[in-house]
């Protein structure tokens, strides 16, 4: 099947991004480096600044990170830290300030070492989901607003905030459309292409991403009209994010005749689900507070989402993906597996890192799973 033009444009934008960022900085634009889907990008955009994701997905920077960090730590944390230490990530180097958050233990403690290398601001994300915790979170979002105004020297006016909220909601709407289109059989887009879209959404200018997604939706609607697309066992992935550089599992699934039709992940639905329903700081905080990350206590809404997505996307099976030493997602996997089994939805649990050493073994397991379902 011919390459999607929108994906080609996405790759081009990504290839030129380093220069684009450099130019924006020369013009005085501030860059905020982010580690997590919980950081409300609306505030950064409303101050005419640029948010970029900093989570590392490559193995290369892990050895340098292990000079300071323990080996038995999540590869995403080590890879990110290594990028900063080795100064090899253009997004890190462009960041004027890095926003971290109190999600998992590993990230939180790594930030204590990282703040010796770069200015940081840490948001306190409460792990409970009750009303008192929401109040703390609203305060944290207010504090972020003040920090962004101070860093940029730009006031976040009501008008600017409204513009930013509408823009990010527009992006979310396009992702919802993409997911609607993926319900079709054959599915009009490969999982690997969708993964790249999510990965690069964290890195590109939002206006560029919106344009590319608009074109993509049109192209996919055409494919659906013509009945074009990809056949294979329909797979939902759920678990840890797969940030830029980490495509291993999706590539393997699609090599062994599976096709990824959905991702319950921060490179997936956790990034875009739920709109900001109003223009106040509280409205913004409420939307982000709902993100069902395994770092939260009693995260049952995530399990409900997985069940719902499996049905809506009519999947043949679920791949539960955990990065090594990610205890939160790993432990929550037991509950997810139980519920999926009750529902009669086949599930396989995969735990891996960023190395290539387990590729053949994983391929054999995934092949057997896909043949069985
Ligand atoms: S909202 S998923 S982006 S924390 S994989 S570093 S949890 S040990 S990345 Fe995440 Fe925000 Fe949650 Fe999303 Fe820790 Fe697990 Fe590593 Fe993780």
Boltz pocket constraint, residues with backbone or C-beta under 6 A from the ligand:
constraints:
  - pocket:
      binder: B
      contacts: [[A, 35], [A, 36], [A, 37], [A, 38], [A, 74], [A, 75], [A, 76], [A, 77], [A, 103], [A, 104], [A, 105], [A, 106], [A, 107], [A, 239], [A, 240], [A, 241], [A, 266], [A, 270], [A, 291], [A, 293], [A, 294], [A, 295], [A, 323], [A, 324], [A, 325], [A, 326], [A, 327], [A, 328], [A, 329]]
      max_distance: 6.0
